[in-house]
Protein backbone atom coordinates (compact mmCIF):
# COMPACT_ATOMS: atom_id res chain seq x y z
CA UNK A 1 0.00 0.00 0.00
CA UNK A 2 1.23 3.48 -0.86
CA UNK A 3 0.47 6.49 1.34
CA UNK A 4 1.52 10.12 1.04
CA UNK A 5 2.42 11.79 4.33
CA UNK A 6 2.93 15.51 4.82
CA UNK A 7 5.72 15.99 7.35
CA UNK A 8 5.96 19.10 9.52
CA UNK A 9 9.22 18.93 11.41
CA UNK A 10 8.58 22.30 13.03
CA UNK A 11 10.67 24.03 15.67
CA UNK A 12 12.82 23.20 18.68
CA UNK A 13 13.04 19.44 19.19
CA UNK A 14 10.50 18.87 16.41
CA UNK A 15 13.01 17.88 13.70
CA UNK A 16 14.76 15.40 16.04
CA UNK A 17 11.67 13.55 17.19
CA UNK A 18 10.06 13.51 13.75
CA UNK A 19 13.23 12.04 12.26
CA UNK A 20 12.98 9.07 14.62
CA UNK A 21 9.30 8.57 13.82
CA UNK A 22 10.06 8.55 10.09
CA UNK A 23 12.78 5.93 10.61
CA UNK A 24 10.26 3.78 12.45
CA UNK A 25 7.72 4.23 9.64
CA UNK A 26 10.37 3.29 7.07
CA UNK A 27 11.07 0.07 8.96
CA UNK A 28 7.35 -0.70 9.12
CA UNK A 29 7.12 -0.11 5.37
CA UNK A 30 10.01 -2.52 4.83
CA UNK A 31 8.51 -5.25 7.01
CA UNK A 32 4.96 -5.01 5.69
CA UNK A 33 5.61 -4.11 2.06
CA UNK A 34 4.21 -0.56 2.11
CA UNK A 35 5.47 2.64 0.51
CA UNK A 36 5.34 5.87 2.46
CA UNK A 37 6.08 9.02 0.47
CA UNK A 38 6.99 12.10 2.51
CA UNK A 39 6.46 15.75 1.60
CA UNK A 40 8.14 18.32 3.84
CA UNK A 41 5.94 21.21 4.94
CA UNK A 42 7.08 24.42 6.64
CA UNK A 43 4.90 25.54 9.54
CA UNK A 44 5.49 27.48 12.73
CA UNK A 45 8.53 29.53 13.60
CA UNK A 46 10.65 28.03 10.83
CA UNK A 47 8.00 29.12 8.31
CA UNK A 48 7.98 32.64 9.77
CA UNK A 49 11.76 32.81 9.32
CA UNK A 50 11.62 31.46 5.78
CA UNK A 51 8.36 32.84 4.41
CA UNK A 52 7.21 35.51 6.86
CA UNK A 53 4.08 33.44 7.50
CA UNK A 54 3.47 30.62 10.02
CA UNK A 55 1.57 28.60 7.40
CA UNK A 56 1.71 29.75 3.76
CA UNK A 57 -1.24 28.71 1.62
CA UNK A 58 0.89 26.43 -0.55
CA UNK A 59 2.00 24.57 2.58
CA UNK A 60 -1.58 24.15 3.78
CA UNK A 61 -2.47 22.83 0.32
CA UNK A 62 0.21 20.13 0.62
CA UNK A 63 -1.30 19.01 3.92
CA UNK A 64 -4.87 18.93 2.65
CA UNK A 65 -3.84 16.92 -0.40
CA UNK A 66 -1.91 14.33 1.63
CA UNK A 67 -3.24 11.10 3.12
CA UNK A 68 -2.28 12.36 6.58
CA UNK A 69 0.01 14.79 8.37
CA UNK A 70 2.75 14.04 10.94
CA UNK A 71 3.74 17.02 13.08
CA UNK A 72 6.59 17.47 15.55
CA UNK A 73 6.12 20.70 17.49
CA UNK A 74 6.04 24.41 16.77
CA UNK A 75 6.81 27.65 18.58
CA UNK A 76 9.40 29.01 20.96
CA UNK A 77 10.53 32.18 22.71
CA UNK A 78 12.30 33.34 19.55
CA UNK A 79 8.95 34.29 18.03
CA UNK A 80 7.22 35.70 21.10
CA UNK A 81 7.58 39.25 19.83
CA UNK A 82 5.87 38.74 16.46
CA UNK A 83 2.29 40.06 16.02
CA UNK A 84 -0.40 37.83 17.52
CA UNK A 85 -1.89 36.89 14.16
CA UNK A 86 1.52 35.73 12.95
CA UNK A 87 2.67 33.66 15.93
CA UNK A 88 3.74 30.06 15.23
CA UNK A 89 0.67 28.73 17.04
CA UNK A 90 -1.58 30.57 14.58
CA UNK A 91 -0.19 28.31 11.89
CA UNK A 92 -1.36 25.29 13.87
CA UNK A 93 -4.84 26.75 14.34
CA UNK A 94 -5.06 27.50 10.63
CA UNK A 95 -3.87 23.99 9.81
CA UNK A 96 -6.58 22.42 11.97
CA UNK A 97 -9.24 24.64 10.45
CA UNK A 98 -7.98 24.12 6.89
CA UNK A 99 -7.96 20.35 7.31
CA UNK A 100 -11.36 20.41 9.01
CA UNK A 101 -10.11 18.28 11.90
CA UNK A 102 -12.57 19.03 14.66
CA UNK A 103 -11.89 16.11 17.01
CA UNK A 104 -8.65 15.81 18.97
CA UNK A 105 -8.28 12.46 20.74
CA UNK A 106 -5.67 12.32 23.49
CA UNK A 107 -5.18 9.05 25.38
CA UNK A 108 -4.07 9.16 29.00
CA UNK A 109 -2.64 5.74 29.65
CA UNK A 110 0.02 4.76 32.10
CA UNK A 111 2.56 2.25 30.83
CA UNK A 112 3.14 -0.36 33.50
CA UNK A 113 6.88 0.12 33.18
CA UNK A 114 6.52 3.80 34.10
CA UNK A 115 4.10 3.48 37.00
CA UNK A 116 6.72 4.80 39.43
CA UNK A 117 7.13 7.96 37.32
CA UNK A 118 3.59 9.10 38.02
CA UNK A 119 3.38 11.91 40.58
CA UNK A 120 0.26 10.29 42.02
CA UNK A 121 0.26 7.99 45.03
CA UNK A 122 0.85 4.32 44.28
CA UNK A 123 -2.58 3.30 45.55
CA UNK A 124 -4.18 5.66 43.01
CA UNK A 125 -1.97 4.51 40.13
CA UNK A 126 -2.61 0.85 40.96
CA UNK A 127 -6.32 1.36 40.27
CA UNK A 128 -5.40 2.05 36.66
CA UNK A 129 -5.11 5.07 34.38
CA UNK A 130 -6.56 4.46 30.93
CA UNK A 131 -8.92 7.02 29.47
CA UNK A 132 -9.28 9.24 26.41
CA UNK A 133 -10.05 12.94 26.24
CA UNK A 134 -12.05 13.88 23.13
CA UNK A 135 -11.48 17.61 22.65
CA UNK A 136 -13.40 19.82 20.24
CA UNK A 137 -10.66 21.41 18.17
CA UNK A 138 -11.80 24.14 15.77
CA UNK A 139 -14.44 26.05 17.72
CA UNK A 140 -14.86 27.85 21.02
CA UNK A 141 -12.75 30.65 22.40
CA UNK A 142 -9.65 29.85 20.33
CA UNK A 143 -11.56 30.51 17.12
CA UNK A 144 -13.89 33.24 18.36
CA UNK A 145 -13.41 36.97 17.92
CA UNK A 146 -10.31 38.40 19.63
CA UNK A 147 -9.86 42.13 20.05
CA UNK A 148 -8.17 44.67 22.29
CA UNK A 149 -9.33 48.29 22.39
CA UNK A 150 -9.65 51.15 24.83
CA UNK A 151 -12.61 51.84 27.06
CA UNK A 152 -12.79 54.59 29.67
CA UNK A 153 -9.10 55.33 29.29
CA UNK A 154 -7.82 51.78 29.73
CA UNK A 155 -7.21 48.79 27.50
CA UNK A 156 -9.90 46.13 27.34
CA UNK A 157 -9.40 42.67 25.80
CA UNK A 158 -12.27 40.48 24.61
CA UNK A 159 -12.16 36.82 23.54
CA UNK A 160 -15.44 35.30 22.39
CA UNK A 161 -16.45 31.73 23.30
CA UNK A 162 -19.16 30.55 20.92
CA UNK A 163 -20.55 27.15 19.91
CA UNK A 164 -23.41 26.13 17.65
CA UNK A 165 -25.59 23.09 18.21
CA UNK A 166 -24.12 21.38 15.16
CA UNK A 167 -20.54 21.89 16.37
CA UNK A 168 -21.41 20.37 19.73
CA UNK A 169 -23.33 17.52 18.16
CA UNK A 170 -20.54 16.39 15.84
CA UNK A 171 -17.95 16.24 18.63
CA UNK A 172 -20.53 14.70 20.96
CA UNK A 173 -21.06 11.86 18.51
CA UNK A 174 -17.31 11.23 18.41
CA UNK A 175 -17.41 10.98 22.20
CA UNK A 176 -20.30 8.51 22.21
CA UNK A 177 -18.82 6.40 19.38
CA UNK A 178 -15.44 6.30 21.13
CA UNK A 179 -17.09 5.20 24.38
CA UNK A 180 -18.94 2.45 22.50
CA UNK A 181 -15.58 1.01 21.43
CA UNK A 182 -14.26 1.09 24.99
CA UNK A 183 -16.13 0.65 28.27
CA UNK A 184 -19.31 2.53 27.30
CA UNK A 185 -18.90 5.37 29.80
CA UNK A 186 -18.85 8.98 28.65
CA UNK A 187 -18.29 12.02 30.86
CA UNK A 188 -19.34 15.36 29.37
CA UNK A 189 -17.32 18.20 30.90
CA UNK A 190 -18.49 21.82 30.88
CA UNK A 191 -19.17 24.84 33.12
CA UNK A 192 -22.96 24.97 32.89
CA UNK A 193 -23.35 26.68 36.26
CA UNK A 194 -21.79 29.82 34.73
CA UNK A 195 -21.59 29.77 30.93
CA UNK A 196 -24.40 29.86 28.35
CA UNK A 197 -22.19 27.98 25.92
CA UNK A 198 -21.87 25.18 28.47
CA UNK A 199 -25.60 25.07 29.10
CA UNK A 200 -26.14 24.57 25.38
CA UNK A 201 -23.36 21.95 25.39
CA UNK A 202 -25.08 20.02 28.19
CA UNK A 203 -28.51 20.17 26.51
CA UNK A 204 -27.14 18.85 23.20
CA UNK A 205 -25.22 16.05 24.92
CA UNK A 206 -28.32 14.86 26.76
CA UNK A 207 -30.34 14.95 23.55
CA UNK A 208 -27.68 12.84 21.84
CA UNK A 209 -27.66 10.38 24.74
CA UNK A 210 -31.10 9.21 23.68
CA UNK A 211 -29.49 7.79 20.51
CA UNK A 212 -26.87 5.92 22.54
CA UNK A 213 -28.78 4.03 25.24
CA UNK A 214 -25.86 1.59 25.61
CA UNK A 215 -23.52 4.38 26.74
CA UNK A 216 -23.69 5.74 30.29
CA UNK A 217 -23.53 9.55 30.14
CA UNK A 218 -22.48 11.64 33.12
CA UNK A 219 -21.93 15.39 33.51
CA UNK A 220 -19.09 17.06 35.36
CA UNK A 221 -18.08 20.67 35.85
CA UNK A 222 -14.60 21.38 34.52
CA UNK A 223 -13.14 22.47 37.85
CA UNK A 224 -14.35 19.27 39.50
CA UNK A 225 -13.00 17.22 36.60
CA UNK A 226 -9.56 18.78 37.08
CA UNK A 227 -9.65 17.62 40.69
CA UNK A 228 -11.01 14.15 39.92
CA UNK A 229 -8.30 13.45 37.32
CA UNK A 230 -5.68 13.56 40.07
CA UNK A 231 -7.89 12.15 42.83
CA UNK A 232 -9.41 9.14 41.06
CA UNK A 233 -8.50 8.87 37.35
CA UNK A 234 -9.72 5.26 37.24
CA UNK A 235 -13.31 6.52 37.19
CA UNK A 236 -12.91 7.88 33.64
CA UNK A 237 -13.29 6.03 30.35
CA UNK A 238 -13.97 8.78 27.79
CA UNK A 239 -14.17 12.52 28.48
CA UNK A 240 -15.66 14.85 25.87
CA UNK A 241 -15.29 18.59 26.22
CA UNK A 242 -14.84 21.91 24.45
CA UNK A 243 -11.64 23.34 23.05
CA UNK A 244 -10.08 25.31 25.91
CA UNK A 245 -11.17 22.92 28.67
CA UNK A 246 -9.81 20.01 26.63
CA UNK A 247 -6.50 21.76 26.09
CA UNK A 248 -6.01 22.22 29.84
CA UNK A 249 -7.36 18.87 31.03
CA UNK A 250 -5.42 16.81 28.50
CA UNK A 251 -2.13 18.38 29.59
CA UNK A 252 -3.00 17.63 33.20
CA UNK A 253 -3.93 14.06 32.28
CA UNK A 254 -0.65 13.55 30.44
CA UNK A 255 1.41 14.39 33.51
CA UNK A 256 -0.27 11.84 35.77
CA UNK A 257 0.93 9.13 33.38
CA UNK A 258 4.56 9.92 34.13
CA UNK A 259 5.71 12.06 31.22
CA UNK A 260 4.20 14.37 28.66
CA UNK A 261 6.78 12.99 26.22
CA UNK A 262 4.94 9.66 26.03
CA UNK A 263 1.53 10.92 24.89
CA UNK A 264 0.44 10.88 21.23
CA UNK A 265 -2.65 12.47 19.77
CA UNK A 266 -4.83 12.30 16.68
CA UNK A 267 -6.99 15.01 15.15
CA UNK A 268 -9.68 13.86 12.75
CA UNK A 269 -12.65 15.27 10.89
CA UNK A 270 -15.01 14.01 8.24
CA UNK A 271 -12.28 12.31 6.17
CA UNK A 272 -9.53 9.82 6.98
CA UNK A 273 -6.85 12.49 6.49
CA UNK A 274 -5.75 13.24 10.02
CA UNK A 275 -3.21 15.31 11.90
CA UNK A 276 -0.95 13.33 14.24
CA UNK A 277 1.36 14.88 16.83
CA UNK A 278 2.73 14.41 20.34
CA UNK A 279 1.05 16.69 22.83
CA UNK A 280 4.26 18.23 24.22
CA UNK A 281 5.79 21.49 23.07
CA UNK A 282 8.91 22.35 21.10
CA UNK A 283 11.24 22.52 24.15
CA UNK A 284 13.78 24.84 22.47
CA UNK A 285 15.98 24.73 25.58
CA UNK A 286 16.99 21.14 24.79
CA UNK A 287 16.86 21.31 20.98
CA UNK A 288 19.86 19.72 19.27
CA UNK A 289 21.09 18.04 22.46
CA UNK A 290 19.84 14.54 21.54
CA UNK A 291 17.98 14.16 24.84
CA UNK A 292 14.37 14.63 23.71
CA UNK A 293 11.89 11.79 24.07
CA UNK A 294 10.70 10.68 20.60
CA UNK A 295 8.17 8.12 21.89
CA UNK A 296 5.15 10.43 21.80
CA UNK A 297 5.85 11.18 18.14
CA UNK A 298 6.50 7.52 17.32
CA UNK A 299 3.22 6.54 18.99
CA UNK A 300 1.50 9.33 17.03
CA UNK A 301 2.76 7.66 13.86
CA UNK A 302 1.26 4.41 15.16
CA UNK A 303 -2.09 6.18 15.64
CA UNK A 304 -1.85 7.41 12.04
CA UNK A 305 -1.43 3.86 10.81
CA UNK A 306 -4.36 2.70 12.91
CA UNK A 307 -6.92 5.45 12.37
CA UNK A 308 -6.12 6.92 8.96
CA UNK A 309 -4.46 4.07 7.06
CA UNK A 310 -6.41 1.10 8.46
CA UNK A 311 -3.19 -0.68 9.44
CA UNK A 312 -3.93 -2.00 12.94
CA UNK A 313 -1.31 -4.78 12.80
CA UNK A 314 1.40 -2.29 11.91
CA UNK A 315 0.25 0.06 14.69
CA UNK A 316 0.33 -2.82 17.17
CA UNK A 317 3.88 -3.65 16.06
CA UNK A 318 5.08 -0.14 16.91
CA UNK A 319 3.32 -0.08 20.28
CA UNK A 320 4.68 -3.54 21.14
CA UNK A 321 8.19 -2.41 20.18
CA UNK A 322 7.92 0.61 22.49
CA UNK A 323 6.73 -1.63 25.31
CA UNK A 324 9.59 -4.07 24.71
CA UNK A 325 12.19 -1.31 24.89
CA UNK A 326 10.69 -0.05 28.15
CA UNK A 327 10.71 -3.63 29.46
CA UNK A 328 14.43 -3.72 28.76
CA UNK A 329 14.89 -0.72 31.03
CA UNK A 330 15.85 1.92 28.49
CA UNK A 331 14.69 5.47 29.27
CA UNK A 332 15.17 8.98 27.95
CA UNK A 333 15.99 11.66 30.52
CA UNK A 334 12.38 12.71 31.14
CA UNK A 335 11.32 9.21 32.19
CA UNK A 336 14.58 8.07 33.79
CA UNK A 337 14.43 6.22 37.11
CA UNK A 338 16.84 4.28 39.32
CA UNK A 339 18.12 1.05 37.83
CA UNK A 340 17.31 2.03 34.24
CA UNK A 341 19.63 2.85 31.33
CA UNK A 342 19.53 6.41 30.02
CA UNK A 343 19.60 6.84 26.25
CA UNK A 344 19.25 9.77 23.91
CA UNK A 345 16.67 10.56 21.26
CA UNK A 346 18.49 8.81 18.38
CA UNK A 347 19.34 5.75 20.43
CA UNK A 348 15.75 5.38 21.60
CA UNK A 349 14.63 5.42 17.98
CA UNK A 350 17.19 2.75 17.07
CA UNK A 351 16.13 0.55 19.98
CA UNK A 352 12.45 0.72 18.99
CA UNK A 353 13.32 -0.14 15.39
CA UNK A 354 15.32 -3.13 16.61
CA UNK A 355 12.21 -4.49 18.34
CA UNK A 356 9.90 -4.12 15.35
CA UNK A 357 8.73 -7.44 14.00
CA UNK A 358 5.80 -8.94 12.15
CA UNK A 359 3.68 -11.36 14.14
N, C-alpha and C positions, 0 to 999 in steps of 0.2 A: 504494500500500500504506500502511496506517495502523498505526503502532506506538506503544505507550505506554511512555515512558521515565521511570523514577524518577530524580530528579536530587538528588544529595547534594553540595551546594557545600562544606560542611565549614568548616574553620578556616584561618587564615593566608592563604596565597595561593590556597587552594582556590576561593573565589568568582571570582577573577580568571581563572584558567585554565579553569574550567568554562564561564564566560561565553563565552570564545573558541571552545571546542569546540561549544557550542550554536549559535553563529553559523555555524560551518562546517556543522553538521548542517542548519540551516535552509536554507543555500544548496544543499546536496545535495538536500534535499526539493524545492526550487524547480526545480532542473535536471531531476530524474528523476520528478517528479510524485508524490512521497510526502507523507504527513502524519505528522509526529512530534508527539505530545502529551506535554507534560512535567508531571510532578508533583513539586513540591519536597518533600524529606524532610530533617528535622533529624536529624543524627547527629554525635557527637563532642563537642567542647567547647562548641559553640554550643547543642547539645541539653541539655548539663548546665546552662548558664546559663539556658536558657528553661524546661526541664522538670524539671531536677534528675535527669536520667537520660541516659546517653550514647546510648541507643536505645530510646525508648518503644515499647511493643508496637504502637501504632497506626501508628508510622512503619515498623516492620518489616513490618507487614501490607501497607502501600503498596508496599514493595519486592517482596515475594513475589507480589503480584497484578499486577505490571508485566510488560512483555515483556523488559525488561532494566534494569540500573541503571548509571548513570554517576556516578562518585565522583571528587571532587577530592583532598582530603587532610584528615586530622583530627589533632588534638592540638596541643600546645604547652606551654611552660613555665607558662603561666597556670594550668593544671590539674594541675600536678605534685603538689600537696599534697592532692588529693582521695583518698579511700580507694581502694585498689587495684581493688576490684570495680566502681568507678564511674569509672575513668579513661576518657578518650576512646577509647583503643585497645580497651577492652572492648566498646564499641559495634561496632567493626569485627569483632571475633571473633564476637560474637553475630549480626551480619549474615551472615557467612559460614556459620555453623552453621544459622541460620534459613532461608537460601536453599538449603542443602545443596550448596554449591559446594565440592567437595573437590579440584579440580585447578586450580592456579594456573600459567599458562603465561607465562613471561617470556622474550621474545626478547633475545638479545644480538647485535646486528648493527651493524657500523660503517658509517655512511654515507660514501661515498667522499669527499664534500665536507668531512668532519670528520676525515679520517684523521690530520691533523697534531695534532688535539686529544687523541688517545690518549696516555696516559702511557707506553705501551710503545714499545720501539725500533721504528724504521721497518721493519727487516727482519722483525720479528715481525708487525707490522700488515699488511705486504704479502702475507703468506701467507693472509690473510683471517680475519675474525671474523664468524661467522654460525652461531650455535647457539641452541637453546632449552632453558631449564631448566623441567622439569615438576616442580612442588613440591606435595607432599601438603599440604592446607590446613586440614583440620578435625580432625586427630588429633595424636598425639605429645605432646610436653612442654607445648605451649601450651594444650592442652585436658585435660591430666591433672590430678590432684589437686595443689593448692598449699596449703601450710600452714606457719605459723611458730609454734613453741611453745618451751618451755624444757626443757632436759635437762641435768642436772648443773650447775645454776646459770648456764647460758648459753643464749642463743637459738639455736635450730636451725631452719633453713629446708629444706623438702623440696618438690621439684617432680617429679612422676611422668611418665616417658616410657613410654607404652604404645601398642602397635599390635596389632591382630588380623590374622589372615591375610586376611580379606575386605577390610579397609581397604588393606592392601598390594596385594592383587590388583587392586582397581579402579583405583588410581593407576598400577600397573604396566602395565595394559592401555592406559591413556592414553599412557604412554611408548612402548610398542611401536607403537600405532596412529599416533602422531605421527611416529615414526621411519620408518614405512612410507611416509608422505607426503613424506618428505624424502630423505635419503641412506642410510636403512636401517642406521644405526648408533646403538645405544643404550648409554649408560654408566650403570650403576646405582651410585649413590654411598651409602656407609654407613660404619660404624665397627665392622665385624664382628670385629675383633681384640680388642674391649673389651666391646661392648654386646650383651646378649641380644636386644634389639629389632632390632639390625642383623643378627644371625645369622638371625633369622626372616625379615627383609626379604630377605636374600640367597637363602635357600632358596626363598622364594616366587617371586622373580624368575627363578631358574633353572628352576623348574617351569613358569612361564609361557612361557619361551623355547622350550620344546618345541612350543608352538602357533604360534610365529612363526619358522619356520626361515629365512625370507628376511631376518630382521633379525639383525645381528651384535651380540650382547650382550657387554659387558665389565663388570668390576667395578673399583671404585676406592675406596680409603679417602678419607674426606672431607678429611683434612689434605693428602694428596697432590693431591687435586682442586683445592684452593685454590691450591697451588703451580703446578699444570699450567695453570690458567686464565690465569695471567700469563706462564708460560714458553712455552706452545705452544697457544694457544686454537684454532688451526686443526684440531687433532685431534678436536674435539668436534662432534657433530651434534645429538644430543638427550641431555640429562642428566635422569635421574629420581631424586628423592631425597625424604627425609622433611621434615617441616615446618620445624624449626629449621635444619637444614643448608641447605635450600633458601632460607630467608630470608637467611642469611649469604652463600651463594655467588652468589645472584642480584644482590645489591647489589655484590659484588665485580665480577661480570661486567659490570654496567652501567657501571662507571667505566672499564673498559678500552676502551669504545666512544667515550669522549670526554666524555660528560656524562650524569649521571643524569636530567637533564631531558628527554632524548630517548626514554626507554624506556617503552613502554606495557605493559599486562598484561591478561590475561583470566582470570577465575575461573569455571569451569563445573562442573556436576554432571550429574545424570541428565536434566535438561530443557534447553531452549534459552535459558532465562532466565539470563543471566550477569551477573557483576559486572565492570565495566571501570574501570580506574584507572591513572594513572601510578604508577611505583614510588617516586617521591621523596616526601619528607615535606611538612609544611605550611609550613616556612620562615617562621615568624612575624616574623623579623627584617627581611624584605623585603616583608612584606604591605602592600598599598596603595601601593607605590612604582612600579608599572607596569614592573617589570624582570624579573618571573618569566618562565620559558620555558613557553609553553603547548603546545609540540609533543607532549610525552609524553601529555597529555590528549587532544589532537586525534587522535593516532594510536590512542589507546585507543578513541575513538569509531569510528575506522575498523575496528578489530578487532571492535567490537560489530556493525557492519554486516555484516562478513564471517562471523562465527561464530554470531551469534544470529539475524540477520535474513535470512541467505542473500542478501546484496547484494554480491557480489564486485566487480562493476563499479564500484559507488559507493565501496567501500573502496579500490580501485585509484586512483580519481580523487583521493581525499584524499592518499594516499601519493605520487602523482605530483606533486600540487600542492606538498607539503612539499619534495620533491626539487627542484622547479623554483625555489622560493624560495631554497633553499640554493645552487643553481647561480648564482643572481643575486648571491650574496655577502652576503645579509642574515643577521644573527646577533643573538641575544639575548646578554646579558652573559656568561652561563655558557659559551657556546660561541664567544665572540668571538676572532678572531685577526687578525693584521696584514693589512691590505689589504681587510678586510671592512667592512660598514656596520652599525653597532650600531642596533638598534631595540628598542622596548619590547614588553611583552606584547600590548597592544591592536594595535599596528602589525603585529606578526607575524601576528596573527589576520587582519587585513585583507589582508595580502599573500597569505596562503594562500588566502583566499576569492577573491582576484583571479585566481588561477591555476587555480581549479576549472573544469573543462570536461568535457563528455560526448564520449567518443570512439566 
